[in-house]
Amino acid sequence: DFLQDQMTAWWESSEGADDGSPPWHNTLQTVDDLSKHPWSDAQRAHCSAFDMRSSIVLPLDLNGRDAIIVVFDEVTFGFDETTVAGFQQIVEEIEFGLAHIQSIHQTEVALRELTVANDALRVAEGTLAESEQWFRELLANSSDLIVVLDERARVIYANPGNASSSGYDPTTRLGGDGFAHIHPDDYDLAFTAFNETLQRTGDGEPIIIRFTRATGE
């Protein structure tokens, strides 16, 4: 009732409010005898009516938001150095607790975001693996001659269709020169297209080149 009955916080003001409420500041304040404090008569009478004789105002940082804790006592000089130090310790513990809770909340948010990202990554990896398996099966079952080269023009994949199309065992081609079986008349064309492909970021233009079969044809 004392705090709610005609009491108005007057934050960071050098003067009291019109209703006689005290000025609150963001610094620690103690009033040893409220009846002699230079407030208005209405404020002193209000404190007297509720038998409030002394008070302490403690500033509080609520994660960047200014706040205060106001404590009243029924005796004058109710807040000695030991009591004030105890209240300051409580304020520090409250601020630390709030900061810790905020840190935990931020950590939980970060973990949830990380979990979502990891789930999305696993889904993407699973989709990629399925696509790669599907692509490999497609190549393996194709009757076309398909050869994949690395940036050094070494064969890193040759589908089983190589055996029927060129007569070469695809397993023996792995690691070999990708230009080894190109028709001599098409070698320069193939070499130029290969180098241009290495420097290009988009899709390339298809070209037609001839290969020599294992029989020499």
Disulfide bonds with the S-S distance in Angstrom:
none
